[in-house]
Amino acid sequence: MNRKSILIFGAVLLAVVISLWMILRPTKWTEDEIVALRNLWIGSLPALPSDPSNVYADDLEAALLGQKLFFDTRFSSNNEVSCASCHKPEIMFTDGLPLSMGVGTTDRKSMTIIGTAYSPWQFWDGRKDSQWAQALVPLESVVEHGGTRMQYAHLISNHYREEYEAIFGPLPDFSDPARFPASAGPVDDPGALVVWEGMTTSDRDLVTQVYVNMGKSIAAYERLILPAPSRFDRYVEALLNNDEQTMKTELTPDEVAGLKLFIGRADCIQCHNGPLFTNNDFHNTGVPTRAGLPLDDGRASGVIKVLNDEFNCLSQWSDANEQDCTELRFVVSEGEQLEAAFKPSTLRNIAATAPYMHAGQFASLEEVLRHYNHPPVSPIGHNELEPLGLTNREMAQIIAFLHTLSG
């Protein structure tokens, strides 16, 4: 072997040794970093918060009824749409579409419902303040389920009477078509609206009570849909237990590097913190308006809607006392910070829930990272983001880390 060959062989061998050392050496975490990791760990997820607005929230029979309603396509105008149409269990209770589709096309992407029992606000703009109030919106939306509460009350009476009455007590007698027509409700369908307005207030209340109880049943089911541990969580648990061997097998060096960036220089935990990787607040991150859609002012309109909502925590249909509705009573209802502000989605299972953002503006995590690395001017309001200055390799490492959140 000549001298040149020996030098080349030596250089290759040195590179292999250095690579192995980089892989096998234990990663050092500072005390502050360990605190941040513990905060993100699923083991830090507290017990489910109570929902004073829904006395059936933790009723197993209500949850079983809610599960059936969740998957029943009869609760739609064309007998083809259910809650599971936009919240498919096989893709983490999302639908994989940029804009969700029911009997028509919506102007928002469906959010996962995994872990939403922990959030005081529902939807991208927080226009609902409980899971049960949220569950009712698609049912009467003309582009989602497209039905009416009167139609649904008849379905409950005809197909779920025994289960419903075991939980909520006797159903009203809806058999008189003069009082209780086939379809009626406060919806955007002019015909159904006119019929609804022609009913007496007391009859409308009977129908609405059944409708509300449907929502509370679906919410009882959705409260049970919680995130599972991921590779990230097993890594953190091993770190807390000083189990270096498990740490090495759970995350690769690039994934660890991405995690360090995530909690450090990339400042992702500004919005994506806590065991659900979301602070459930609202942020303007300069996401562009989707082509073909009008400007979306997000929380600015959402907060007005929730304050005036028929089914909010302070409404007659809520089971809560006024003092239970702290979030609603003291909500921030005005200010530039609300313009085009949207709730950060959970990052758990994020690799399986493309596309991303409130109208599916970004098809991949690579597009998301590029947006955050070079934030544009917001279509309206003020973009909170600052340029990150990440290299392509660093962005790839963050994406590698995000894949470890699937569980």
Secondary structure, 3 states (H helix, E strand, C coil): CCHHHHHHHHHHHHHHHHHHHHHHCCCCCCHHHHHHHHHHCHHHCCCCCCCCCCCCCCCHHHHHHHHHHHHCCCCCCCCCCCHHHHCEHHHCCECCCCCCECCCECCCCCCCCCCHHHCCCECCCCCECCHHHHHHHHHHCCCCCCCCHHHHHHHHHHHCHHHHHHHHCCCCCCCCCCCCCCCCCCCCCHHHHHHHHCCCHHHHHHHHHHHHHHHHHHHHHHCCCCCCCCHHHHHHHHHHCCCHHHHHHHCCHHHHHHHHHHHCCCCHHHCCCCCCCCCCCCECCCCCCCCCCCCCCEHHHHHHHHHCCCCCCCCCCCCCCHHHCHHHHCCCCCCHHHCCEECCCCCCCHHHCCCECCCCCECCHHHHHHHHHCCCCCCCCCCCCCCCCCCHHHHHHHHHHHHHHCC
